C-alpha cells in the first residue's frame, strides 16, 4: 500500500456520494469534501454521540472492504468528521426511507446551503466553515433553517432535539415516512 491510509479512506468516503472519475470543476467538490473531512463533528445533544459512533464505524467498514489490516491507532482516532457523520447518517436515512444514500447526502448538503460549493466556484474555506459551525453549534433558527432538516412547522424547537429526532420531524413534515 503506497498511498497513505487517510487518503485511501477519504477517497473511499467520497466515492460513496460522488462520481470520483469526474474532472469537470462544475461537477467536482474536492475542496468542500476536504473541509467536511477536516472539520470535527461535535455533538452537543445527548443522542448525537450515536451519530459520531456511526461515523467512526465507517472506518471499520473501510478497512474490511479494502482488505487492509486493522490499524487500531488510526481506527480509534478521537472524533468524527462531518463528512463521516453525514455519510453515516445518510445511510441510516436510506434504510428508513426509499431514497438512496447519495440522494440523502446531497439533500443534506442542499439544506445546509453547501450544494453550490463546487470546485469551479473556488469556494472559500471560511465560508464552508461558517456554515458548518452554524450547524454544529445549533446557531440555526428553531425551524431548522440552517441545519440539515429545515421545516416550516416543527413540533418543537429543532435546536433542542438530537439529529435523529430532527430527521423524523423533517420526514413527518413532508409526509415522507414509509
N, C-alpha and C positions, 0 to 999 in steps of 0.2 A: 504494500500500500504506500504509494509515493505521496499522494495528496494528504494534507493534514485532516484528521478526523473531523474537526469542526467544519471545514469546507465541504467535505462529503455530506455531512449532516445538513448543513444549510441548503445545499443543492437538492437533497432528498426532500426536505420540507417544502421548498419552493415548487418542486415538481408535483406536489400534491394539489396545488391550486393554480399553477400557470404552466403554459407550454414553454419549457425552458429552451426549446430549439429556436424560438422566435428571436429575430435580431432587430426588427423594426422598433426604434425607440418609442413609437406611438403605442406599441404593444408589449413593452418590457417595463418591469417595475423593480429593477435591481436595487436602486437607491432606497425606495420605500421599504423593500423587504430587508435590507441591511439595517435600517433604523428599527423596524419591527423586531428584528432578531437581536439587536444590541440593547433594546430597552426592556428592562425587567418589569414583568407583571407583578405589581404589589397588590396583594389582597388586603382589603380594609374591612370587609364584612365577613362575619362567620359564614361558612359555607363556600366562600370563594377560594379557600385553601384547597378545595377539591378541584377547582379549575387549574390551579397551579400543579397539583399532583397529576392531573390528566395530561397536562402539557409535558411534564417531565417523563411521563410514561412513554411518550413518543421516542425518547432516546433508546429505550429498551427495544422497542419495535424496530427502530432503525438498525441497531446492532444485529438483531436476528435476521432481518431481511437482507442486509448487506453481507451477512456471514462474516462479521468482524468479531474477533474475540472480545469478551466483555472487558471494558475498561472502566472499572468501578470508580476510579478517581474522576474521570470525565462524566460518567453516567450520573453520579451523585453530586455534581456541582450544585451549589445552592442556587436558588432562584429558578425562575422560569421566564422565558422571553414572552413578549406579547405575541410574537409570531407562533410560538409553540402553543400558547394558551388558546389563541384564536383558531388555529387549525384543529386542535383537540376539541374545542367547543363546537366547531362546525361539524365535526364527526358526530358528536352527540346529537346535534340538531338534525343531521341527516337520518340518524337512527330513529328519531322521534317524529319525523315527517316524511314526505315523499320528495323532498328536494335534496339534491346532491351536496356533498361536502364542498365542492368547488363553488357551487351557486350560493351556498350559505356564507362561505368565506367572503365572497365579493359583495353580498348583501350587507354583511357587517362592515366592510370597508366603505361601501356607499353610505351607510348610516352614520359612520364616523366622519365622513367627508374626506376620505383618503383615496377614493376610487380614481380620481383625476390626476394622481401624482405619478404619472408615467414618466419614464426617463426622458422623453422628448421635451417635457416641460421643465427639465432640470430643477427638480424640487429642492427647495432649501431644507436642509435637515431640521433647522429650528422650527419651521412651520409644521413639520410632521411631529416633532417632539411636543410642541404646544398642544396639538390635537390629542396626542396620546396622554399627556399629563392631565388634560381636562377629563378624559375618560377614566384614568387610573384613580385620580383623587376625587372623582364624582363632582366635578365642578359644572356639570350639565344641569339643565333645569329638571323640575320634578316630573315632567312628562317624558324625560329621557332624551330630549333633543340635545345632541352632542355625545350620545352614547351609542352602543350597538343596537339599542332597542327603543327608538322613539315611538311614542304612541300619543294619540290625541285625548284619550280618556282613560288613564290608568286607574286601577282600584286603590292605589296608594302612591305616595311619593316614591318614584323608582329609585331615588338615591338611597333609600332606606332598605332596599331589597337586595339580596345577593343576585348574582348574574343569572343563575338558573331560574329563579322566580321572575326576574325581569324578562327573560326569554319567554316564559309561559304567559305572562301578561301581554307581551308583544304578540304571541301567536293567537291568544284569545281575542285580542282587539281586532285582529284581521281575519277571524274565523278560519284559522289555518290548522287547528288541532285535528289530528287524524285519529 
